[in-house]
Amino acid sequence: MAFKVKGKVKSGKGTRGGSPSKVKCVKVWTTWAMKKAKLIVHWGFIPLVIVVGMNSEPKPPLSQLLSPV
């Protein structure tokens, strides 16, 4: 079983070693950003619908917004 080490990885000399670490950094960052976006959308969608419903005309009571019918 291999363990991953967090932090900067030092590579060889020159520009040769710099490119793969930049690509890995971008992949890690985009994965992190997508996980956070998924979490925000997952937990924020229903409250957003309730807030938009409360600000619409005619103003329904909260119980009417939360009922399935």
Sequence and secondary structure as in RCSB ss.txt:
>XXXX:A:sequence
MAFKVKGKVKSGKGTRGGSPSKVKCVKVWTTWAMKKAKLIVHWGFIPLVIVVGMNSEPKPPLSQLLSPV
>XXXX:A:secstr
      S     STTTTHHHHHHHHHHHHHHHHHHHHHHHHHHHHHHHHHHHHHTSSS   HHHHHS  
